[in-house]
């Protein structure tokens, strides 16, 4: 069972660690909010991934493939939301950072993290499809251990990411924070364009 758990952990990390909108967002929350506030972003991302992994394990990947128009709708929604976050980050000014803490709330952080996690069709399809298929391929007695490994990979990675970002926060002057936000905005816009391009091809 231990070997199965670590196999699930390794596959989960292989899918989650590569740079993506979810990672950029969680890291940004660590820089912007520090600990323990960034833990709400970790919780949001971890809960969303856990939900998607469980759905994949119960066969939801077949549902995603069978609903007409679902994938284009996910691509369009994801592109629009990431474009909104990207433009918002690009327009960040030093004076806005001073009042950032006043706009913070656990519910707001959870909502935005859930949107980034669930409106990204690649993350959904990878988590539900790839991990779901991998869990289903295990014997009935080892599926729970494999799924637990995949879920642990998600929570552990996001916690590490937010912690590293919070540690960097001490080195961030307002000027550096602005440029960090703008760099994050560029990355998010790249993902938005990518999703938009796939949407065009999906409906063509």
N, C-alpha and C positions, 0 to 999 in steps of 0.2 A: 504493500500500500504506500510505503514511503517513496518508492521509486515512481509510482504512478503520480503521486502528488507533485514531485519535482519535475516530472515530464510536463504536467499541466502548467506548472509555474514557468518552465522554460518557454513553452509555446505561447503562453500569455504574455510574457515579456517581449518575445520576438514580434508580437503584433502591436503591443502598446508603446514600447520604447521609441520607435522611429518618430521623428518630428511630425506633428499634426496639429490641427487647430485646437484640439482638447489640451494637448501638452502646452502649447503656447499660452492658452488662457490660464491654466492652473499656475504656470510659472509666473505669469504676469500678476496674478492675484497675490502670490507670495511676495513679489517685489513691492507691489502697491500697498498691501495691507499688513504684511508681516504675520508672525505667529502671535496669538492663536487664531486670528481671524481667517487666515488662509485655510485653516482646517475645514471651514465650511465649503470651500471649493473642492478640497480633497474628498469630503463626504459626498458632495453632489456628483463628482465624477465617478467615485467608487460605487455609489449606489446605482447610477445609470449603467455602468459596465456590468455590475452584478445582475441587474434586471435583464440586460441583453444576453448575458451568458446563460442565465436560467431559461430564457425564452428560446435560445438556440438549442439548448439541451432537450427541450420539450417539443422540438420540431417546427418552430416558427419560421425557419428559413424557407420551408415549402410555401408558407402563406405569403411571404414577401414576393416570391416568384409568381404566385398565382393571381395576385390582385392587379388588374390592368391599370396602368397609369400611376402606380404607387411610386416606382423608382423616379420617373421624371418629376413628380411632385416633391419628393424628398430632395432631389438635386436643386430644384428651383428655390425651395424654402431655405436650404442650406447656403446656397450662393447669396441670397439676399441678406440673410442674417450675418454671415461672415463679412459681407461688404459693409454692412452697417457698423459692425465692431471695428473693422479695419479703418474706415473713414474717421470714426470717432477717436481712435487711437492716434491717427495721423494729425488730427487737429488739436491734440493735447497742448496746453500752454502751462508754463510754470505756475501761474496764478490759480489754475484749476486744481493743481495737485494739493495746494494748501487746504482746500475745502473738501478733498476727496473723502476723508474719514467721516465727514458729516453726512455724506450720501450713503454710507455703508449700512447694510443690515443683513442678518443671516438669510432672510427670505429672498432678498434681492440677489445675493450671491448664489444661492441655490438655484433660483430661476435661470440666471444667466448661464450657470454651469450646465444645467440640464439642457438648455437650448443648444449650447455648443456641442454637447455630447450626443443628443438625440436628433439634431437636424443635420448631422454629418453622415450622409449615406454610406460613405466608405467605411467609417467606424462601425456603423450599424451592421452593414453586410459582412465585414470582417469578423466582428464579434459574434453575431448571430449565426452567420453562415459557416465560417472557418472553425471557430471554437465549438459551435454547436455540432458540426459534423464530427469533429475530433472527439467530443464527449460521447456522441452516439456510437462511435466506433469502438469504444471501450466495452469490456464485459460488464454486465449489470452490477456486479459486486464492486467494481473499481470506478464507476462513473462519478460517484460522489467525491472521491479523493481527487480525481483528475479535475473536476469542476472547482473544488476547493483550492487547488493549486493555481488555476487560472484566475480565480477571484482574488487570491492573495497577491498575485503578480500585479493586478490593477491597483489595489489599495496600497501596496508597498511602494510601487513606483510613484504614484501621485503624492504620497507622503514625503518621499525622498525629494521629489521635484520641488514641492512647496517649501520644504525645509531648506534646500540649497538656495532657493530664491530669497527666502526670508533672511538668510545669512548674508547674502549679497546686498540686501537693502541698506545695511549699515554703511556701505561704501558709496551709496547712491546719493549724490547731490541732486537738487532739483533739476539742474541742467542735464545731468546724466539720465535722470528719470524720464525727462521729456524725450530724449533721443532713444531710450529703451522703448518707450511707448510707441514712438514713430516706427522703429524697426519692427516691433510686433505688429503694428498696423500694416506694414508692407507685406509681411508674411501672411497675415490673414487675408489680405486682398488677393495675393497669389492663389491661395486656396479657393477664394470666392470665384476668381476667373476660371480656375480649373473646373470647378463644379458647374459654372455657367456653360463652359465649352461642352462638357459632357451632357448637360441638359439639351443643348441645341442638337447634338447628335442623337440623343434619345428620342426626340420628337420629330426629327427629320424623316 
